[in-house]
């Protein structure tokens, strides 16, 4: 049997307060709220997608082992952007504490920020010639 392809489409991000995190991702980062489903009194799943992305994140409660993850334990999720300086400015204007831009060899640029629980994200700009 041959696997023709696989797509990463959903990444769990552990948070302490679903409503607070949903507001941060939707209002501060501009993620689209794809759905907010409360399947039972103990199970809630909120799926959010960064603009232009094919991959979403899920936050929630009662999601089995996903809900057992420690809030703030996810580090290094990358948001690839065409213009890191412009995106950094937008996020700062929205109240997100974004680091200075770091330029690595071959002009690959990064800037970092945390969500409200300490999950660490990276903005990444890759030059078009790479």
Secondary structure, DSSP 8 states (H G I E B T S, - for coil): ---------EEE---S-HHHHHHIIIIIS--EEEEEEE-SSS-EEEEEE-TT-S-EEEEEES-THHHHS-TT--EEEEEE-S-HHHHHHHHHHTT------EEEGGGEEEEEEE-TT--EEEEEE--TT-
